[in-house]
Amino acid sequence: MISIASRVLSRIRPRTTSATWLRPGVVLWGTAALVGLGFLIALEIAARRYGVPGPITNQMREVIFPPKSGFLLYAGMALMMVVLTWRERFIAAGTAIGIDLVIVLVRWISGTGVRVPDGHPFGNGALLVVLGCAVLAVTRRTGRERILLLKGVGLALLLVAGRKTGDTWLLITSKTRYTVLDQYVATADHALGNPSWLVGRLVRATGPVGAHVLDWVYVQLAVAAVCAALYQLRNVATERRFPRHHLVRTFLTIGLLGPAIYMIFPVVGPIFAYGADGGQWAAVNLWPETAPPLITPQAMPFDAITPRNCMPSLHTAWATAIFVHTRTGPRFLRFAGTFWLLATIGATLGFGYHYGVDLVAGVVFTLTIEAALRAQARGWDRQATRLVTHGTVVFAALLTSYRYLPTQMADHPWLAGPLIVLAMTSVIAAFIRTTTQWDPKPALTPQPKPQPELV
């Protein structure tokens, strides 16, 4: 009996212990999921307090109602499809387009019309396909296949949720920050020569063509990021794993941390604080014809509608991230990354959305985050700690000087201006130097020794 029992026990597969669930990767992803869910719930509650739907509600509405981000939903589906085979990609894309065509046809027959005033007539199909792939992963996939597909679905939903979260953050900044610090930033911007006023006049001189091009670039920044990310993730389906670091990680982290700085340093931008768009709340209507006068800056009250989303410039931060991540791509991708960065800078300044010092802070902000994420992917060392610390100190010094030394900076522009640029350049140089050392060196192929010729 003892021998029979021992044989039976030896054939029983060992049960999964708690140690399996306590692996570092499982704990990390589980903690991140719980924190992210809690953050979304908190934003949903905060938005409800102001009588508007939060990010969770807005995302759920887009399953049926016209989405406000049709292009972004298809971009998210494209990110999800990097884990699929080519046959599955064609099926997913065809299904999404077919669903959208049916929805448009139903709206047309019902008399509601194809055009949607507050959204896009398409995008529901892409979201439904992404959700369907999540169900497919849980019910029909197992093991690594299930995990890989769920990661793809999560990446797509995170991209769209990041947009909804950003919209809610902007609402919170306008409702909770009753005064803005535009006079401080505008005074400090004298050290750089008031670039928003200069570029604003240049954009007006180009007429509607230049304005339309810059506006399209400005609005479709997330789609450009997805195009660059698709190149980085092009081998996921064959390698059956995601790279340790890619553009989407940087993009989402910038969107998560940036609004927290808005709460600390609320600024509405030149076109609102010094232009016609500010209405009765504007300090004076001067943008972009005349630079603001030098006065003793002070916090100024503003309306409860305009987002305080200038410091730092997140559009510049995201465009900088695209530029950095396209440096290792083919020539066309490098050219596109450069164009998007320059066009975004032109739009942020030329439309009066940002001051020049906002852009400087945005570049430093991005490179610091990018350095931290690369260090987290490859392992922290002394170089990584030094680089992230350098960027953090420079970013904090810039914001502190904008807030407490703007008058001195405006009075000595030939000293303060170069110092601002030098501070940004020091972070750029340190980032390039350090990340170049991190990049793997190509292995040298040993050359065969020449054989002596036979006479």
N, C-alpha and C positions, 0 to 999 in steps of 0.2 A: 504493500500500500504506500509505503514511504517513497519507493522508487517511482511509482506511478504519479504520485502527487508532485514530485520534483520535476518530472518530465512536463506535466501540465503547466506548472509555474514557469518553467523555462521558456515555454512557447507563448506565454502571455506578453504582449507588447507593453513596455513600461508606460505608465500613465504620465501625462504632461504635468510636471511639477510647477510650483510657483516660480522657480528660477527662470523657466522659459518666458514667463510674462514679465520678469524683471530685467530682461536684457536691456542694455543701454539704448538701443535703437527703438525698441517698443516703448520704453518709458519716455523717451524724447518725443516721439510722434504722438503718444497719448497725451502728454502734458501740453504739447503745442495745440492739439485739437481742443482740449478742454479750455485752455486760455483763450483761444480764438472764439470758441462758442460763447464763453462768458463775456468776452468783449463785444460781440455782436448783440447779445441779449441786453447788455448795459446800454449800448447805443440805441437799441430799439426802445427801451424804456425812456431814455432821455428824449428821443424824438417824439414819443407819445405825449410827454409832458407839454410839448409845444404845439400839440394838435396836428402833427403830421406823421405819416407812416415812416417807420425806420427801415434799415437796410434789409432785414429779413422779410418784412411785408412787401417791400418793393420788388424783391427778387421773386417771391412767390406769385405776385400779380403778373409777372412777365411770362408765366407759363400759359396764360390765357389771353390777357389784355395786351394791347400794342406796347412793345418794349421801347424804352427810351434809349436803349443802346443796342440797336440792331447789328451794326458792324462789330461791336465788341463781343456780342454773343457768338457770332460766326468766328471771330478771332479766337475766342475761348474754345470753341469746338475744334478749331484747327490745332490748338495746343494739345487737346485730348487725343487727337488722331495720330500723334507721333508714336503712340504705343500700338497702333493697329497695323495690320498688313495692308498692302495696296488694295486688295479686293475689299477688305472691310472699310477702308477709307472711302472708296467709291460708293459703297452701300450706304454709309453714314451720311455722306454729303448729299447723295440723291434723295435719301429719306427726308433730310432737313429741308431741302428745297421743295420737295413734293408737299410736305406739310404746310410750308409757308404759302405755296400756290393755292392749296385748298382753302386755307384761312382767308387769303385775299379774295378768292372767288366767293366764299360765303359772305364776307362783308359787302362785296359788290352786289350780290343778289339780294341781301337783306336791306340794301339801301343806305348803309352806314358810310359807304364810300371807301375808296382805296387809300386816299390820303388821310393821315392821322395827324391832328394838330399838335399833340403832346408826345409823339413818339414816332417809331418807324413802322411801316407796314409789314416788315419782315423781322425775323429773329426768333420767333416762338419755336420754329422748327429746330433751330440749332440747340436751344435750351432743352427741348424735349428729347432730342437725340442724346445729349449729354446725360440727362437723368436716366434715360433708357439704358445707356451703357453702364451706369452705376448699378441698376437692377440686374443687368446681365452679368456683371462681375460677381455679384453676391450669389446669384442663383445658378449660373452655368460655368463659372470659372473656379479653379482651385489653385492652391499653392502660389508660386511666383507669378503665374498668369493673372490671378485675381488681384494680387498686390499691385502689379504693374498697371493694370487697367484702372484700379481705384486711385492710384497716384495721378494718372492722366485726367480722370474725372475731377479729382480734387484740385488739380492745377487750373483746369478750366473754370471751375466754380469760384476758386480764389480770385482769379482775375476779375470776374464780374462782381464778386462780393467786395473786392477792393474799391471798385468804382462806386458802389452803393454806400460803402462805409465812408468814403471821402465826401460824398454829398451830404451825409448826415453830420460829419465833422464840421463842414463849412456852415451848416445851419446852426450848430451849437456855438461856433465862434461868433456868429452875428447876433445871437440871442443873449450871450453871456458877457461879451466884451463890449461894454457900452461906450468906451473911449478908445481912440486909436492913436498910434504914435507916428503918424505920417510926417508931422512937422520935424521930428527928430531925424527921420530917415532922409527926408528931402534936404535938410540942412547938411547932413553928412554927405549927401550925394553931390554937393558942390565940389567936393574934393576930386571927383571923377569927371567934372565938367557937365553935370546934368545930362547924361546920355539919353534918357527917356525923351527929353524935349527935342534933342537933336534928331534921333531916329524917328520920332513921331512926325516931324516935318518932312523927313525923307520919304516915309511911307505915304503921306498925303500927296507928295509930289509924284509918286508913281501911279496914282489914280486907282481905279477899281480893280485893275488886273493884279497889281502887286498886293493889294489888300486881300483879295480873294485867295490868292496862293498862300499867303502867310496864315490866313484864317484857317484854311484847310489843313495845313501842316500843324497848326496849333491844336485843332480839335482832334485830329486823328493820330495823336502821339502814341496812344496805347496800341493801335493797330500796327504802327511802325515797329514798336517794341516786339510785338508778336512775330512779325516777319523776321526780325533779327534772331529771336529766340528759336524759331522753327529751324533756322540753319544750325544753331548750336545743338538742337535736339534731333537732328535728322537721322541719327544712328540708334535712337532708343529702341525702335522696333526690332532691329537685328541684334543688338547687344543685350536686349532684355533688361536694361537698367538705365536710370537717369544719371547724367554726370553729377559730380558732387556740387558743382556751382554753375549757375547759368543766369541769364539776364532776368528771368522772371523773379528769381529770389531777390535780386537787388531792387527791381521795380516795386514789388510788393512791400518790401521793408521801408523804402523811401515813403510810400504812401501811408504806411502805418505810423512812422515816427514824425513825419513832417507836420501834421496838424497839431501835434503836441507843442511844437515851437510856436505855432500860430496863437495858441492860448497864452503863451508867455510874452510874445512880441506881436500884438495885433496891428496890422497895417492893411489898408484897403487899396492903395495904389494911386498913382498920379491922376488918372482919368476920373477918379471919384473924389479924391481930396482936393485936387486943383483943377478939375475940369467940369464940363457941363453935365456929365453923368452923375455927379454928386448932388445936383440940385441944390436945395437950400442948406444941405449939410456941408457943402464944399467950403473950404476956407476962402477961396477966391477962384475965379474962373480964368486960368492962365494957360492951361496945357492945350497944345504944345507950343503956342506962339511965344510966350515969355516965361523965362525961368522964374521960379518963386523967389521972392525977396528974402534977404538974410534977416531973420528976426530971432528973438529968444524963443526956442521951441517949447511947446507944451502939449500935453495930451488934449485932444479935441473930441467932443462927443460926435457920434455918428449914428446913422439909422440902425434898425434891427433887421435889415434885409441883406445888405451887402456883406459878403464873406470877408473876413480878415485874413486873407490867404496870400500875403506877399512875402513875408520873411520867414524862411528863405523861399526863393522862387523854385517851386517843385517842378514846374515845366522845364526849367533849365536843368534841374537835378536829373530828371528822367532823360532828357536829351543827352546830357553828359554820360549817363549810364549806357545809352544806346551807342554813343560814340566810342566809349571804352570797349564795349563788348564786340563791336564790329571790326576792331583793329586786326583781329586774327582771321578774318574772313577773306573771301575773294575781293578783287578790285572793285567790282560793282557794289558790294556790300559796304566796303570802306567808304566809297564815294557817297553812298546813300546816308551812312551814319554822319559823315561830315556835313552834308547838305542839311540833314534834319537838325543838327545842332545849331548851325548858323541861321537857318530859317526860324527856329524856335527863339533864338536870342533876338532876331529882328522883330518877331511878333510880340514877344513879351514887352520889349521896349517901345516898339512902334505903335502898339495899340494902347499904350499907357497903363498896362496892367502891373508893371513893376518899375522900380528904381534900379539904377546901376548897381548899387551896393547889394541889392537882393540877389542879383545874379552871381556876384562874387561869393556870397554866403552859400548859394545853392551848389556851386562847383565844389567848394570845400566839404559841404555836407555829404555830397554823393561819394566823393573819393574816400572819405572816412568810413562810410557805410560799406562801400565796396571792399576796402581793405579788411574790415572786420569780418565780412562774409567769406572772403577768400582765406583768411586765417582760420576761420572756423572749419572750412572744408579741408584744408591741408594740415591743420594742427598749429596751435599757437607756439611762437618762439619769441626770442628777444626782438628780432626785427619787426615782427607783426605788432607786438606791444608798443614799440617805439613809434611805428607809423600811425597807429590808431590814436595813441596819446597825442602825437603831434597834430593830427587833424582836429581832434577834439579841442585842444587848447587854442588853436588858431580860430576855430569856429566860435568858441566862447569869447575870445578876445575881440573878434569882429562885432558880435552882437553887443558886447559891453561898450565898445567904443562908439557904436552907432547911438546907443542910448544915453551915455553919460559924457561923451566928448564931441558931440556933433558941431558945436559952435567953434571949438578949437580946430577941428578938421576943416571947416569951411573957411576959417581965417588964414589957414596955412595950407592951401591946396597943393602947392608944389612939394610939400613934405608929406602930407597925409595921403594924397593920391598914390604916389609911388609906393608908400608903405603898405597900402591896401593891396595893390597889385603884387608887391613882393611877398606878402603873407600868403596869398593864393598860389603864387608861383612856387613857393617853398613846399607847399603840400603836393602840388603837381609833380615837382621834381623828385620828392621823396617817394611818391607813389610809383612813378616810372622806374626809379632805381631799384626799389625793393621788389616790385612784382616782376621785373625782368630777371632778377636773381631767382625768384620762385619758379619761373617757367622752366619746364623740362628742356634740357639741352638735347638737340638731335644727336643720336649715336653716330659716331664716325665708323664708316664701313672700312675695315682693314683692306688695304690695297695688296693684291698678290705681288710677291717679289718677282722681278723679271728673271726669266730663265735664260741661262747662257745659250747662245746660238751654237748649233752644231755645225762644225766646219765640214 
